Amino acid sequence: MATTPDYNQDSPPTLLAAGTLQGKAVGINPSSIRPCDGRPIFIASLSSGAALERLRGGSFGVVAVKSTADDASRVPRNPRREAQLLAKLDHPDTLSLLNAYQSDPSPTSFSTRITLFTPFYPHTLRTLLFSPSFSLDGERDAFCIVSQSLAFQLVSAVDYIHAHGVAHRDLNPNNVVISDGGRAVIIDFGIAIEREDEPTGEMHHAVGTGSYRAPELVFASRDYDPFALDLWALGATLSEFFTALELPVPPSPDSEDEFERYYRQCATPPPEPTLQRKTLFDGGASDFLLAASIFRVLGTPTSETWPESASLPNFARFTFAPFPPTPLASHLPHLEQSLALARVLAGMLVISASGRMPARTALEELKTDGPVVSPDDFDSEERRQFGGDELAEIRAGTLGKTLAAVLQAQ
C-alpha cells in the first residue's frame, strides 16, 4: 500500500516551517509533479484542500515546488533560512509560503533537502522586459499603466521586507514573477538575511546577479549594508523598464577559438536573434567591467564622493579613467522625467551606499504621482495595503487585461 507523502499530511514530523497553511496538508496530486520549463522549480496540481484558497493571485490549482540541498557547499545560499524567512513575511508582493518540509538523506540524495511549496505565477519580469510592446515605442498607455503599477508594487515590497529586518540581496528581473492579474511578486529568498545573520567583517560578497550588483560588492566588501544592496538592485531593475531593446551583438571572429568557429559554421544554425532589453550597467564579463560601466554612467567616484571606498579590499588595486557623471535620462530614453519614478531611480542609483534613497522614502515619492492601477487579483485588504489612505481611490480591474495585451504582442 502506497504511503501518503508528508506534504499531503497534517503537521508531519518533517514539517520545517508552517506557512499560510499552518502545517495542514498541501493536497497535491503526486503524479502531477513536473519540471517548470525555463525555471529551476517544479510545479504540481492541487487535488483538494485549503491551499486552493491561499494561492494569493497565483495560477488556480497549481503550486510551485522548490527543492534544494541543505549543505554547506551552497553557502551563502541557505534554504532552511529561506523557509523560515518566508514563513514570517506577509505582503501582497512577496512570495507566500504554504509549507516547507525537510527530508533526510537517501540513496538518491546524499544530503538533507528542503522543499518549499508556494503559489505559482506564470510570468517573469524578464519575459515582460523582452516584449517590444513594453515601451513607449509600443502601446504607450499600456506601458505607462503596467510600468507604474509594477514599480509601485516592488518598491512597496522592498519597503516591507526592510521594515521587517530582511534584506533580499539578489533582486533582479529573474526574481520577480507576475500573476495573470498583474501582481508582481519577489521570489528566491535563498541568500536573504536578517540584520544579525552575518557578522560585520564576515559578510558574503559573492551575492547578487551580474548587472544588478552594487559597487561595494564589486570591490569585495565584507562590511556592507545589505539593505543598501537591495536599493541599488531595485533601482537597476526598475531602470530596465526604460532602456532600449537591442539585438544581441554577435561574437567577434577574433574572440573565437578554432573549435568555436568550426562549431558556429557547421552546426545546426541557431535561431534568429531576438530583441533583448539593454541593462543600465554591463555586468556580463567581469567585475572590473561592471565597475567601469557604473562609473561611465554615474561618474568615477573620489574619496570625497565615495568615502567608503577607503575600506574596500580591492578598490586600490584598480585605476579608472575619470569619467564625468552623465544625466540618467540620457540612458533611459523611455522614462518621462516628470514622473516621481525618475527621482526615485536617481535617488537609489547612488554609488555611496549611505546616500541611497530608502524604500520608504521612495514609496512616499511615488505616491505624489497619484493613483496607480492595482492588480486585478488583489482582495480589498491588499488593495488598501497597496495604496494606503492616501490612494484610497485606486483604479482596479484593468491591469491584467493590459498586461496580457503587452505579453501577447511579443
DOMARLUM-421713 format. One record per residue (C-alpha): residue number from 1; x, y, z. Coordinates in nm, 3 decimals. Each point is the difference from the previous one (the first is absolute). Example, Ala and Ser with C-alpha at 12.3 -4.5 7.8 and 13.67 -1.06 7.14 Angstrom:
2
kolnu 1 | xx 1.230 | yy -0.450 | zz 0.780
kolnu 2 | xx 0.137 | yy 0.344 | zz -0.066
//
This chain:
410
kolnu 1 | xx 0.000 | yy 0.000 | zz 0.000
kolnu 2 | xx 0.144 | yy 0.336 | zz -0.102
kolnu 3 | xx 0.081 | yy 0.240 | zz 0.283
kolnu 4 | xx -0.140 | yy 0.352 | zz 0.002
kolnu 5 | xx 0.273 | yy 0.257 | zz -0.074
kolnu 6 | xx 0.086 | yy 0.224 | zz 0.294
kolnu 7 | xx -0.120 | yy 0.309 | zz -0.184
kolnu 8 | xx -0.347 | yy -0.157 | zz -0.019
kolnu 9 | xx -0.016 | yy -0.057 | zz 0.375
kolnu 10 | xx -0.088 | yy 0.242 | zz 0.278
kolnu 11 | xx 0.306 | yy 0.109 | zz 0.203
kolnu 12 | xx 0.232 | yy -0.294 | zz -0.081
kolnu 13 | xx 0.335 | yy -0.034 | zz 0.187
kolnu 14 | xx 0.179 | yy 0.134 | zz -0.308
kolnu 15 | xx -0.184 | yy 0.333 | zz 0.010
kolnu 16 | xx 0.273 | yy 0.266 | zz 0.016
kolnu 17 | xx -0.199 | yy 0.323 | zz -0.025
kolnu 18 | xx -0.375 | yy 0.044 | zz 0.011
kolnu 19 | xx -0.111 | yy 0.261 | zz -0.249
kolnu 20 | xx -0.349 | yy 0.123 | zz -0.081
kolnu 21 | xx -0.129 | yy -0.359 | zz 0.028
kolnu 22 | xx 0.122 | yy -0.012 | zz 0.361
kolnu 23 | xx 0.133 | yy -0.351 | zz -0.056
kolnu 24 | xx -0.314 | yy -0.143 | zz -0.156
kolnu 25 | xx 0.033 | yy -0.231 | zz -0.300
kolnu 26 | xx 0.083 | yy 0.171 | zz -0.328
kolnu 27 | xx -0.223 | yy -0.240 | zz -0.195
kolnu 28 | xx 0.211 | yy -0.073 | zz -0.307
kolnu 29 | xx -0.052 | yy -0.271 | zz -0.258
kolnu 30 | xx 0.349 | yy -0.163 | zz 0.020
kolnu 31 | xx -0.013 | yy -0.124 | zz -0.359
kolnu 32 | xx -0.046 | yy 0.357 | zz -0.125
kolnu 33 | xx 0.341 | yy 0.126 | zz 0.119
kolnu 34 | xx 0.200 | yy 0.109 | zz -0.304
kolnu 35 | xx 0.283 | yy 0.238 | zz -0.094
kolnu 36 | xx -0.092 | yy 0.359 | zz -0.076
kolnu 37 | xx 0.136 | yy 0.093 | zz -0.340
kolnu 38 | xx 0.268 | yy 0.268 | zz 0.023
kolnu 39 | xx 0.002 | yy 0.024 | zz 0.381
kolnu 40 | xx 0.190 | yy -0.191 | zz 0.272
kolnu 41 | xx -0.317 | yy -0.127 | zz 0.167
kolnu 42 | xx -0.267 | yy -0.264 | zz -0.038
kolnu 43 | xx -0.373 | yy 0.059 | zz -0.021
kolnu 44 | xx -0.281 | yy -0.224 | zz 0.121
kolnu 45 | xx -0.378 | yy -0.013 | zz -0.014
kolnu 46 | xx -0.211 | yy 0.031 | zz 0.311
kolnu 47 | xx -0.261 | yy -0.269 | zz 0.047
kolnu 48 | xx -0.178 | yy 0.149 | zz 0.301
kolnu 49 | xx 0.053 | yy 0.176 | zz 0.327
kolnu 50 | xx 0.039 | yy 0.343 | zz 0.154
kolnu 51 | xx 0.288 | yy 0.094 | zz -0.235
kolnu 52 | xx -0.254 | yy 0.077 | zz -0.275
kolnu 53 | xx -0.107 | yy 0.304 | zz 0.203
kolnu 54 | xx 0.353 | yy 0.121 | zz 0.079
kolnu 55 | xx 0.156 | yy 0.044 | zz -0.341
kolnu 56 | xx 0.012 | yy 0.380 | zz 0.027
kolnu 57 | xx -0.053 | yy 0.075 | zz -0.367
kolnu 58 | xx 0.197 | yy -0.299 | zz -0.122
kolnu 59 | xx -0.121 | yy -0.237 | zz -0.271
kolnu 60 | xx -0.311 | yy -0.181 | zz 0.120
kolnu 61 | xx 0.053 | yy -0.360 | zz 0.105
kolnu 62 | xx 0.378 | yy 0.011 | zz -0.049
kolnu 63 | xx 0.288 | yy 0.038 | zz 0.246
kolnu 64 | xx 0.372 | yy 0.051 | zz -0.041
kolnu 65 | xx 0.236 | yy -0.254 | zz 0.157
kolnu 66 | xx 0.357 | yy 0.103 | zz 0.077
kolnu 67 | xx 0.231 | yy -0.274 | zz 0.132
kolnu 68 | xx 0.355 | yy 0.093 | zz 0.103
kolnu 69 | xx 0.286 | yy -0.193 | zz 0.160
kolnu 70 | xx 0.078 | yy 0.128 | zz 0.348
kolnu 71 | xx 0.379 | yy -0.020 | zz 0.006
kolnu 72 | xx 0.288 | yy 0.232 | zz 0.079
kolnu 73 | xx 0.132 | yy -0.004 | zz -0.358
kolnu 74 | xx -0.285 | yy 0.230 | zz -0.104
kolnu 75 | xx 0.088 | yy 0.282 | zz 0.242
kolnu 76 | xx -0.117 | yy 0.279 | zz 0.002
kolnu 77 | xx -0.314 | yy -0.169 | zz -0.132
kolnu 78 | xx -0.194 | yy -0.136 | zz 0.296
kolnu 79 | xx -0.332 | yy -0.172 | zz -0.082
kolnu 80 | xx -0.080 | yy -0.061 | zz 0.367
kolnu 81 | xx 0.026 | yy 0.372 | zz 0.074
kolnu 82 | xx -0.198 | yy 0.078 | zz -0.315
kolnu 83 | xx -0.291 | yy -0.212 | zz 0.123
kolnu 84 | xx 0.006 | yy 0.161 | zz 0.342
kolnu 85 | xx 0.012 | yy 0.352 | zz -0.144
kolnu 86 | xx -0.286 | yy -0.061 | zz -0.242
kolnu 87 | xx -0.211 | yy -0.135 | zz 0.285
kolnu 88 | xx 0.039 | yy 0.336 | zz 0.177
kolnu 89 | xx -0.077 | yy 0.226 | zz -0.297
kolnu 90 | xx -0.353 | yy 0.099 | zz -0.097
kolnu 91 | xx -0.029 | yy 0.254 | zz -0.281
kolnu 92 | xx -0.198 | yy -0.008 | zz -0.327
kolnu 93 | xx 0.322 | yy 0.028 | zz -0.203
kolnu 94 | xx 0.233 | yy -0.240 | zz 0.181
kolnu 95 | xx -0.012 | yy -0.375 | zz -0.054
kolnu 96 | xx -0.251 | yy -0.171 | zz 0.226
kolnu 97 | xx 0.112 | yy -0.330 | zz 0.156
kolnu 98 | xx -0.261 | yy -0.275 | zz 0.027
kolnu 99 | xx 0.224 | yy -0.241 | zz 0.195
kolnu 100 | xx 0.363 | yy -0.114 | zz -0.002
kolnu 101 | xx 0.132 | yy -0.349 | zz 0.074
kolnu 102 | xx 0.338 | yy -0.164 | zz 0.058
kolnu 103 | xx 0.091 | yy -0.349 | zz -0.115
kolnu 104 | xx 0.285 | yy -0.215 | zz 0.128
kolnu 105 | xx 0.283 | yy -0.120 | zz -0.227
kolnu 106 | xx -0.091 | yy -0.296 | zz -0.217
kolnu 107 | xx 0.162 | yy -0.227 | zz -0.261
kolnu 108 | xx -0.100 | yy 0.254 | zz -0.267
kolnu 109 | xx 0.090 | yy 0.312 | zz 0.202
kolnu 110 | xx 0.307 | yy 0.006 | zz 0.221
kolnu 111 | xx -0.100 | yy 0.310 | zz 0.194
kolnu 112 | xx -0.306 | yy 0.130 | zz 0.176
kolnu 113 | xx -0.236 | yy 0.174 | zz -0.240
kolnu 114 | xx -0.225 | yy 0.294 | zz 0.076
kolnu 115 | xx -0.320 | yy 0.017 | zz -0.207
kolnu 116 | xx -0.213 | yy 0.313 | zz -0.019
kolnu 117 | xx -0.358 | yy 0.006 | zz -0.127
kolnu 118 | xx -0.123 | yy 0.340 | zz -0.118
kolnu 119 | xx -0.251 | yy 0.150 | zz -0.244
kolnu 120 | xx 0.107 | yy -0.013 | zz -0.364
kolnu 121 | xx 0.008 | yy 0.312 | zz -0.217
kolnu 122 | xx 0.011 | yy -0.055 | zz -0.377
kolnu 123 | xx 0.206 | yy 0.301 | zz -0.115
kolnu 124 | xx 0.337 | yy 0.146 | zz 0.088
kolnu 125 | xx 0.106 | yy 0.361 | zz -0.015
kolnu 126 | xx 0.278 | yy -0.109 | zz -0.236
kolnu 127 | xx -0.262 | yy -0.128 | zz -0.246
kolnu 128 | xx -0.185 | yy 0.331 | zz 0.016
kolnu 129 | xx 0.320 | yy 0.195 | zz -0.059
kolnu 130 | xx 0.058 | yy -0.194 | zz -0.323
kolnu 131 | xx -0.335 | yy 0.114 | zz -0.139
kolnu 132 | xx 0.039 | yy 0.277 | zz -0.263
kolnu 133 | xx -0.343 | yy 0.130 | zz 0.106
kolnu 134 | xx 0.132 | yy 0.075 | zz 0.347
kolnu 135 | xx 0.140 | yy 0.339 | zz -0.096
kolnu 136 | xx -0.110 | yy 0.345 | zz -0.106
kolnu 137 | xx 0.063 | yy -0.115 | zz -0.358
kolnu 138 | xx -0.273 | yy -0.263 | zz 0.044
kolnu 139 | xx -0.336 | yy 0.054 | zz 0.165
kolnu 140 | xx 0.073 | yy 0.319 | zz 0.191
kolnu 141 | xx -0.302 | yy -0.008 | zz 0.233
kolnu 142 | xx 0.047 | yy -0.369 | zz 0.077
kolnu 143 | xx 0.369 | yy 0.053 | zz 0.073
kolnu 144 | xx -0.070 | yy 0.285 | zz 0.241
kolnu 145 | xx -0.274 | yy -0.191 | zz 0.183
kolnu 146 | xx 0.204 | yy -0.319 | zz 0.043
kolnu 147 | xx 0.338 | yy 0.159 | zz 0.075
kolnu 148 | xx -0.135 | yy 0.238 | zz 0.265
kolnu 149 | xx -0.199 | yy -0.274 | zz 0.173
kolnu 150 | xx 0.288 | yy -0.250 | zz 0.002
kolnu 151 | xx 0.244 | yy 0.263 | zz 0.127
kolnu 152 | xx -0.235 | yy 0.098 | zz 0.282
kolnu 153 | xx -0.052 | yy -0.364 | zz 0.098
kolnu 154 | xx 0.371 | yy -0.082 | zz 0.006
kolnu 155 | xx 0.097 | yy 0.309 | zz 0.199
kolnu 156 | xx -0.281 | yy -0.082 | zz 0.243
kolnu 157 | xx 0.127 | yy -0.358 | zz 0.038
kolnu 158 | xx 0.359 | yy 0.109 | zz 0.065
kolnu 159 | xx -0.121 | yy 0.259 | zz 0.250
kolnu 160 | xx -0.190 | yy -0.277 | zz 0.179
kolnu 161 | xx 0.284 | yy -0.252 | zz 0.021
kolnu 162 | xx 0.245 | yy 0.269 | zz 0.112
kolnu 163 | xx -0.243 | yy 0.116 | zz 0.269
kolnu 164 | xx -0.003 | yy -0.360 | zz 0.123
kolnu 165 | xx 0.378 | yy -0.023 | zz 0.008
kolnu 166 | xx 0.047 | yy -0.213 | zz -0.313
kolnu 167 | xx 0.237 | yy 0.077 | zz -0.289
kolnu 168 | xx -0.049 | yy -0.201 | zz -0.321
kolnu 169 | xx 0.350 | yy 0.045 | zz -0.153
kolnu 170 | xx -0.094 | yy -0.128 | zz -0.347
kolnu 171 | xx -0.267 | yy 0.225 | zz -0.147
kolnu 172 | xx -0.006 | yy -0.022 | zz -0.380
kolnu 173 | xx -0.262 | yy -0.058 | zz -0.273
kolnu 174 | xx 0.032 | yy -0.380 | zz 0.023
kolnu 175 | xx -0.101 | yy 0.014 | zz 0.366
kolnu 176 | xx -0.324 | yy 0.185 | zz -0.064
kolnu 177 | xx -0.299 | yy -0.200 | zz -0.120
kolnu 178 | xx -0.335 | yy 0.138 | zz -0.113
kolnu 179 | xx -0.353 | yy -0.137 | zz 0.023
kolnu 180 | xx -0.254 | yy 0.013 | zz -0.281
kolnu 181 | xx -0.165 | yy 0.280 | zz 0.195
kolnu 182 | xx 0.315 | yy 0.213 | zz 0.010
kolnu 183 | xx 0.123 | yy -0.079 | zz 0.351
kolnu 184 | xx 0.381 | yy 0.031 | zz 0.023
kolnu 185 | xx 0.156 | yy -0.242 | zz 0.250
kolnu 186 | xx 0.360 | yy -0.010 | zz 0.124
kolnu 187 | xx 0.127 | yy -0.358 | zz 0.018
kolnu 188 | xx 0.321 | yy -0.190 | zz 0.083
kolnu 189 | xx 0.098 | yy 0.102 | zz 0.351
kolnu 190 | xx 0.278 | yy -0.262 | zz -0.004
kolnu 191 | xx 0.277 | yy 0.247 | zz 0.090
kolnu 192 | xx -0.218 | yy 0.241 | zz 0.195
kolnu 193 | xx 0.106 | yy 0.083 | zz 0.353
kolnu 194 | xx -0.122 | yy 0.172 | zz 0.310
kolnu 195 | xx 0.216 | yy 0.273 | zz 0.143
kolnu 196 | xx 0.182 | yy -0.222 | zz 0.250
kolnu 197 | xx 0.054 | yy -0.308 | zz -0.221
kolnu 198 | xx 0.349 | yy 0.093 | zz -0.125
kolnu 199 | xx 0.243 | yy 0.182 | zz 0.232
kolnu 200 | xx 0.174 | yy 0.317 | zz -0.113
kolnu 201 | xx 0.325 | yy -0.081 | zz -0.178
kolnu 202 | xx -0.118 | yy -0.350 | zz -0.096
kolnu 203 | xx -0.283 | yy 0.082 | zz -0.238
kolnu 204 | xx -0.017 | yy -0.188 | zz -0.329
kolnu 205 | xx 0.077 | yy 0.221 | zz -0.298
kolnu 206 | xx -0.070 | yy -0.265 | zz -0.266
kolnu 207 | xx -0.369 | yy 0.095 | zz -0.002
kolnu 208 | xx -0.219 | yy 0.171 | zz -0.254
kolnu 209 | xx -0.020 | yy -0.055 | zz -0.374
kolnu 210 | xx 0.213 | yy 0.155 | zz -0.274
kolnu 211 | xx -0.119 | yy 0.342 | zz -0.107
kolnu 212 | xx -0.201 | yy 0.050 | zz 0.320
kolnu 213 | xx 0.289 | yy -0.030 | zz 0.247
kolnu 214 | xx 0.079 | yy 0.309 | zz 0.203
kolnu 215 | xx 0.347 | yy 0.158 | zz -0.036
kolnu 216 | xx 0.107 | yy -0.095 | zz 0.354
kolnu 217 | xx -0.045 | yy -0.368 | zz -0.093
kolnu 218 | xx 0.214 | yy 0.045 | zz -0.310
kolnu 219 | xx 0.291 | yy 0.092 | zz 0.227
kolnu 220 | xx -0.056 | yy -0.293 | zz 0.240
kolnu 221 | xx -0.133 | yy 0.185 | zz 0.302
kolnu 222 | xx -0.066 | yy -0.221 | zz 0.301
kolnu 223 | xx -0.139 | yy 0.285 | zz 0.204
kolnu 224 | xx -0.292 | yy 0.136 | zz -0.199
kolnu 225 | xx -0.358 | yy 0.105 | zz 0.062
kolnu 226 | xx -0.211 | yy -0.287 | zz -0.145
kolnu 227 | xx -0.306 | yy 0.224 | zz -0.021
kolnu 228 | xx 0.194 | yy 0.247 | zz -0.216
kolnu 229 | xx 0.082 | yy -0.289 | zz -0.237
kolnu 230 | xx -0.373 | yy -0.048 | zz -0.054
kolnu 231 | xx -0.053 | yy 0.370 | zz -0.070
kolnu 232 | xx 0.268 | yy -0.005 | zz -0.271
kolnu 233 | xx -0.128 | yy -0.325 | zz -0.153
kolnu 234 | xx -0.358 | yy 0.127 | zz 0.008
kolnu 235 | xx 0.105 | yy 0.321 | zz -0.175
kolnu 236 | xx 0.193 | yy -0.196 | zz -0.265
kolnu 237 | xx -0.298 | yy -0.232 | zz -0.052
kolnu 238 | xx -0.258 | yy 0.278 | zz -0.030
kolnu 239 | xx 0.228 | yy 0.199 | zz -0.231
kolnu 240 | xx -0.018 | yy -0.287 | zz -0.247
kolnu 241 | xx -0.367 | yy 0.085 | zz -0.059
kolnu 242 | xx 0.127 | yy 0.304 | zz -0.187
kolnu 243 | xx 0.307 | yy -0.119 | zz -0.192
kolnu 244 | xx 0.004 | yy -0.084 | zz -0.368
kolnu 245 | xx -0.060 | yy -0.338 | zz -0.163
kolnu 246 | xx 0.297 | yy -0.110 | zz -0.211
kolnu 247 | xx 0.113 | yy -0.301 | zz -0.198
kolnu 248 | xx 0.286 | yy -0.186 | zz 0.172
kolnu 249 | xx 0.346 | yy 0.077 | zz -0.134
kolnu 250 | xx 0.139 | yy -0.306 | zz -0.184
kolnu 251 | xx 0.336 | yy -0.130 | zz 0.122
kolnu 252 | xx 0.305 | yy 0.139 | zz -0.172
kolnu 253 | xx 0.187 | yy -0.255 | zz -0.213
kolnu 254 | xx 0.316 | yy 0.103 | zz 0.181
kolnu 255 | xx -0.152 | yy -0.103 | zz 0.333
kolnu 256 | xx -0.073 | yy -0.357 | zz -0.112
kolnu 257 | xx 0.242 | yy -0.291 | zz 0.020
kolnu 258 | xx 0.024 | yy -0.252 | zz -0.286
kolnu 259 | xx -0.257 | yy -0.239 | zz 0.148
kolnu 260 | xx -0.256 | yy 0.275 | zz 0.064
kolnu 261 | xx 0.043 | yy 0.130 | zz -0.355
kolnu 262 | xx -0.041 | yy -0.352 | zz -0.146
kolnu 263 | xx -0.308 | yy -0.066 | zz 0.215
kolnu 264 | xx -0.161 | yy 0.331 | zz -0.101
kolnu 265 | xx 0.059 | yy -0.068 | zz -0.369
kolnu 266 | xx -0.099 | yy -0.369 | zz -0.009
kolnu 267 | xx -0.256 | yy -0.057 | zz 0.273
kolnu 268 | xx -0.373 | yy 0.043 | zz -0.048
kolnu 269 | xx -0.058 | yy 0.372 | zz -0.048
kolnu 270 | xx -0.125 | yy 0.165 | zz 0.319
kolnu 271 | xx -0.337 | yy 0.173 | zz 0.001
kolnu 272 | xx -0.019 | yy 0.355 | zz -0.119
kolnu 273 | xx 0.107 | yy 0.245 | zz 0.271
kolnu 274 | xx -0.278 | yy 0.176 | zz 0.186
kolnu 275 | xx -0.014 | yy 0.342 | zz 0.157
kolnu 276 | xx 0.134 | yy 0.019 | zz 0.354
kolnu 277 | xx -0.043 | yy 0.269 | zz 0.260
kolnu 278 | xx 0.320 | yy 0.191 | zz 0.062
kolnu 279 | xx 0.111 | yy 0.011 | zz 0.362
kolnu 280 | xx 0.100 | yy 0.334 | zz 0.145
kolnu 281 | xx 0.336 | yy -0.140 | zz 0.110
kolnu 282 | xx 0.209 | yy -0.265 | zz -0.177
kolnu 283 | xx 0.063 | yy -0.288 | zz 0.238
kolnu 284 | xx 0.052 | yy -0.279 | zz -0.249
kolnu 285 | xx 0.378 | yy -0.032 | zz -0.021
kolnu 286 | xx 0.171 | yy 0.084 | zz 0.329
kolnu 287 | xx -0.024 | yy 0.205 | zz 0.317
kolnu 288 | xx 0.257 | yy 0.241 | zz -0.139
kolnu 289 | xx -0.212 | yy 0.070 | zz -0.308
kolnu 290 | xx -0.313 | yy 0.029 | zz 0.215
kolnu 291 | xx 0.171 | yy 0.266 | zz 0.212
kolnu 292 | xx 0.114 | yy 0.183 | zz -0.311
kolnu 293 | xx -0.351 | yy 0.000 | zz -0.145
kolnu 294 | xx -0.141 | yy 0.134 | zz 0.329
kolnu 295 | xx 0.259 | yy 0.279 | zz 0.000
kolnu 296 | xx -0.072 | yy 0.088 | zz -0.365
kolnu 297 | xx -0.361 | yy 0.067 | zz 0.097
kolnu 298 | xx 0.031 | yy 0.148 | zz 0.349
kolnu 299 | xx 0.354 | yy 0.137 | zz -0.017
kolnu 300 | xx 0.324 | yy -0.132 | zz 0.145
kolnu 301 | xx -0.019 | yy 0.047 | zz 0.378
kolnu 302 | xx 0.257 | yy 0.176 | zz 0.214
kolnu 303 | xx 0.082 | yy -0.045 | zz 0.366
kolnu 304 | xx -0.234 | yy 0.292 | zz 0.066
kolnu 305 | xx -0.298 | yy -0.136 | zz -0.196
kolnu 306 | xx 0.058 | yy -0.362 | zz 0.108
kolnu 307 | xx 0.159 | yy 0.007 | zz 0.347
kolnu 308 | xx -0.069 | yy -0.374 | zz 0.048
kolnu 309 | xx 0.248 | yy -0.078 | zz -0.279
kolnu 310 | xx 0.292 | yy 0.040 | zz 0.242
kolnu 311 | xx -0.109 | yy -0.318 | zz 0.180
kolnu 312 | xx -0.075 | yy -0.211 | zz -0.308
kolnu 313 | xx 0.254 | yy -0.284 | zz -0.033
kolnu 314 | xx 0.046 | yy 0.015 | zz -0.378
kolnu 315 | xx -0.068 | yy 0.361 | zz -0.088
kolnu 316 | xx 0.362 | yy 0.119 | zz 0.018
kolnu 317 | xx 0.109 | yy -0.275 | zz -0.241
kolnu 318 | xx -0.166 | yy 0.168 | zz -0.297
kolnu 319 | xx 0.031 | yy 0.333 | zz -0.174
kolnu 320 | xx -0.300 | yy 0.130 | zz -0.193
kolnu 321 | xx -0.021 | yy 0.281 | zz -0.251
kolnu 322 | xx -0.155 | yy 0.314 | zz 0.150
kolnu 323 | xx -0.345 | yy -0.027 | zz -0.159
kolnu 324 | xx -0.229 | yy 0.298 | zz 0.064
kolnu 325 | xx -0.354 | yy -0.077 | zz 0.124
kolnu 326 | xx -0.264 | yy -0.011 | zz -0.274
kolnu 327 | xx -0.374 | yy 0.072 | zz 0.028
kolnu 328 | xx -0.190 | yy -0.321 | zz 0.075
kolnu 329 | xx -0.261 | yy 0.113 | zz -0.252
kolnu 330 | xx 0.252 | yy -0.041 | zz -0.282
kolnu 331 | xx 0.013 | yy -0.375 | zz 0.073
kolnu 332 | xx -0.373 | yy -0.051 | zz 0.056
kolnu 333 | xx -0.168 | yy 0.129 | zz -0.317
kolnu 334 | xx -0.347 | yy -0.125 | zz 0.096
kolnu 335 | xx -0.015 | yy 0.160 | zz 0.344
kolnu 336 | xx -0.206 | yy 0.316 | zz 0.027
kolnu 337 | xx 0.204 | yy 0.231 | zz 0.221
kolnu 338 | xx -0.310 | yy 0.159 | zz 0.151
kolnu 339 | xx -0.091 | yy -0.328 | zz 0.173
kolnu 340 | xx 0.086 | yy -0.061 | zz 0.363
kolnu 341 | xx 0.166 | yy -0.324 | zz -0.110
kolnu 342 | xx 0.272 | yy 0.203 | zz -0.175
kolnu 343 | xx 0.088 | yy 0.159 | zz 0.336
kolnu 344 | xx -0.016 | yy -0.337 | zz 0.174
kolnu 345 | xx 0.244 | yy -0.161 | zz -0.242
kolnu 346 | xx 0.242 | yy 0.291 | zz 0.032
kolnu 347 | xx -0.025 | yy -0.035 | zz 0.377
kolnu 348 | xx 0.062 | yy -0.375 | zz 0.010
kolnu 349 | xx 0.279 | yy -0.017 | zz -0.257
kolnu 350 | xx 0.258 | yy 0.180 | zz 0.213
kolnu 351 | xx 0.349 | yy -0.148 | zz 0.027
kolnu 352 | xx 0.033 | yy 0.077 | zz 0.370
kolnu 353 | xx -0.225 | yy -0.246 | zz 0.185
kolnu 354 | xx -0.075 | yy 0.251 | zz 0.274
kolnu 355 | xx -0.146 | yy 0.242 | zz -0.255
kolnu 356 | xx -0.257 | yy -0.236 | zz -0.157
kolnu 357 | xx -0.367 | yy 0.085 | zz 0.034
kolnu 358 | xx -0.170 | yy -0.237 | zz 0.248
kolnu 359 | xx -0.296 | yy -0.200 | zz -0.128
kolnu 360 | xx -0.239 | yy 0.178 | zz 0.237
kolnu 361 | xx 0.103 | yy 0.339 | zz -0.137
kolnu 362 | xx -0.029 | yy -0.134 | zz -0.355
kolnu 363 | xx -0.351 | yy -0.129 | zz 0.070
kolnu 364 | xx -0.113 | yy 0.336 | zz 0.131
kolnu 365 | xx 0.155 | yy 0.166 | zz -0.304
kolnu 366 | xx -0.189 | yy -0.231 | zz -0.238
kolnu 367 | xx -0.327 | yy 0.086 | zz 0.170
kolnu 368 | xx 0.038 | yy 0.361 | zz -0.112
kolnu 369 | xx -0.086 | yy -0.111 | zz -0.355
kolnu 370 | xx -0.349 | yy -0.095 | zz 0.118
kolnu 371 | xx -0.195 | yy -0.325 | zz -0.037
kolnu 372 | xx 0.150 | yy -0.298 | zz -0.180
kolnu 373 | xx -0.179 | yy -0.308 | zz -0.132
kolnu 374 | xx -0.010 | yy -0.283 | zz 0.251
kolnu 375 | xx 0.018 | yy -0.368 | zz -0.102
kolnu 376 | xx -0.331 | yy -0.162 | zz -0.089
kolnu 377 | xx 0.059 | yy -0.282 | zz 0.248
kolnu 378 | xx 0.052 | yy 0.220 | zz 0.307
kolnu 379 | xx -0.273 | yy -0.041 | zz 0.260
kolnu 380 | xx -0.142 | yy 0.302 | zz 0.178
kolnu 381 | xx 0.254 | yy -0.015 | zz 0.284
kolnu 382 | xx 0.292 | yy -0.035 | zz -0.240
kolnu 383 | xx -0.131 | yy 0.292 | zz -0.204
kolnu 384 | xx -0.017 | yy 0.215 | zz 0.313
kolnu 385 | xx 0.352 | yy -0.110 | zz 0.096
kolnu 386 | xx 0.116 | yy 0.072 | zz -0.355
kolnu 387 | xx -0.095 | yy 0.364 | zz 0.004
kolnu 388 | xx -0.071 | yy 0.092 | zz 0.360
kolnu 389 | xx -0.235 | yy 0.278 | zz 0.095
kolnu 390 | xx 0.173 | yy 0.245 | zz -0.233
kolnu 391 | xx -0.093 | yy -0.200 | zz -0.311
kolnu 392 | xx -0.337 | yy -0.132 | zz 0.107
kolnu 393 | xx -0.148 | yy 0.043 | zz -0.349
kolnu 394 | xx 0.235 | yy -0.239 | zz -0.174
kolnu 395 | xx -0.120 | yy -0.114 | zz -0.341
kolnu 396 | xx -0.058 | yy -0.373 | zz -0.025
kolnu 397 | xx -0.110 | yy -0.261 | zz -0.251
kolnu 398 | xx 0.212 | yy 0.096 | zz -0.302
kolnu 399 | xx 0.358 | yy -0.099 | zz 0.078
kolnu 400 | xx -0.030 | yy -0.368 | zz -0.093
kolnu 401 | xx -0.158 | yy 0.076 | zz -0.336
kolnu 402 | xx 0.263 | yy 0.265 | zz -0.074
kolnu 403 | xx 0.284 | yy -0.232 | zz 0.101
kolnu 404 | xx -0.137 | yy -0.281 | zz -0.217
kolnu 405 | xx -0.009 | yy 0.231 | zz -0.301
kolnu 406 | xx 0.364 | yy 0.095 | zz 0.052
kolnu 407 | xx 0.117 | yy -0.361 | zz 0.041
kolnu 408 | xx -0.195 | yy -0.125 | zz -0.302
kolnu 409 | xx 0.161 | yy 0.263 | zz -0.220
kolnu 410 | xx 0.347 | yy -0.158 | zz 0.029
//
